[in-house]
Amino acid sequence: MKLQADLTKTLFYSFLFALGGAPSIAMMVVSERISNQQALLSGFIGLTLVLACVLLPLILIQNSFFLFVRHKGQFDKVFQVTGKVYLALNFICLLFWILFILK
């Protein structure tokens, strides 16, 4: 199976976001609401699992759809845009963690 370059980037960035985005979103939510460290860790782990259970299947379904329609020329632009969106989301998550550590 030969994949287009834009599609491969989109698949990679979306899986990277599925794995790294759930903890980032969970920490953003939990750190604003909880000041106790033990409760923070509990809330972080619980919310990470819930978000991962939602994000991962959604991204798997999206990527399965992309693999199914990869030979149709009308989706080439969609692959490019979606890959750039996931790359931006990954950079935002990385920036959040750097700022969270330095805080």
C-alpha positions in Angstrom: 0.0 0.0 0.0 1.6 3.3 -1.1 0.4 6.4 0.7 0.6 10.0 -0.4 3.0 12.3 1.5 0.2 14.5 2.8 -1.9 11.6 3.9 1.0 10.1 5.8 1.7 13.3 7.6 -1.9 13.7 8.5 -2.1 10.2 9.9 1.1 10.6 11.9 0.2 14.1 13.3 -3.3 12.9 14.2 -2.1 9.9 16.1 0.5 12.1 17.8 -2.3 14.4 18.9 -4.5 11.6 20.1 -1.7 10.4 22.4 -0.4 13.8 23.5 -3.5 15.9 23.2 -5.5 14.1 25.8 -3.1 14.7 28.7 -2.6 18.2 27.6 -6.3 19.0 27.5 -6.7 17.2 30.8 -4.0 19.2 32.5 -5.3 22.5 31.2 -8.7 21.7 32.7 -7.6 20.2 36.0 -4.8 22.7 36.8 -7.2 25.6 36.6 -9.8 24.1 38.9 -7.8 22.2 41.6 -5.0 23.4 43.9 -4.4 20.3 46.0 -1.6 18.2 44.4 -3.1 14.8 45.2 -6.4 15.8 43.8 -4.7 17.3 40.8 -3.0 14.0 40.0 -6.2 12.0 40.5 -8.2 14.4 38.3 -5.4 14.5 35.7 -5.2 10.7 35.3 -9.0 10.2 35.3 -9.6 13.0 32.8 -6.7 11.8 30.6 -8.3 8.4 30.4 -11.7 9.7 29.6 -10.4 12.1 26.9 -8.1 9.4 25.4 -11.1 7.0 25.2 -13.0 9.7 23.3 -10.2 11.1 21.1 -8.5 7.9 20.0 -11.6 6.2 18.5 -12.6 9.5 16.8 -9.2 9.9 15.2 -9.0 6.2 14.3 -12.4 6.5 12.5 -11.2 9.7 10.8 -8.0 8.0 9.6 -9.8 4.9 8.5 -12.0 7.2 6.4 -8.9 8.9 5.0 -7.4 5.6 4.0 -10.6 4.5 2.4 -10.9 7.6 0.2 -7.2 8.2 -0.4 -7.4 7.4 -4.2 -10.0 10.1 -4.8 -8.4 13.3 -6.0 -10.9 15.6 -4.3 -9.5 14.8 -0.8 -5.9 15.9 -1.5 -6.5 19.4 -0.2 -8.4 18.0 2.9 -5.3 15.9 3.7 -3.0 19.0 3.6 -5.3 21.2 5.7 -6.0 18.5 8.3 -2.3 17.7 8.6 -1.5 21.3 9.2 -4.3 21.6 11.8 -3.0 18.6 13.7 0.6 19.9 13.5 -0.5 23.2 15.0 -2.4 21.4 17.7 0.7 19.4 18.6 2.8 22.6 18.8 0.2 24.2 21.1 0.3 21.1 23.3 4.1 21.2 23.4 4.1 24.9 24.2 1.5 24.3 27.0 3.7 21.7 28.6 6.9 23.9 28.4 5.0 26.8 29.9 3.4 24.5 32.6 6.8 23.2 33.6 8.4 26.6 33.8 5.5 28.1 35.8 
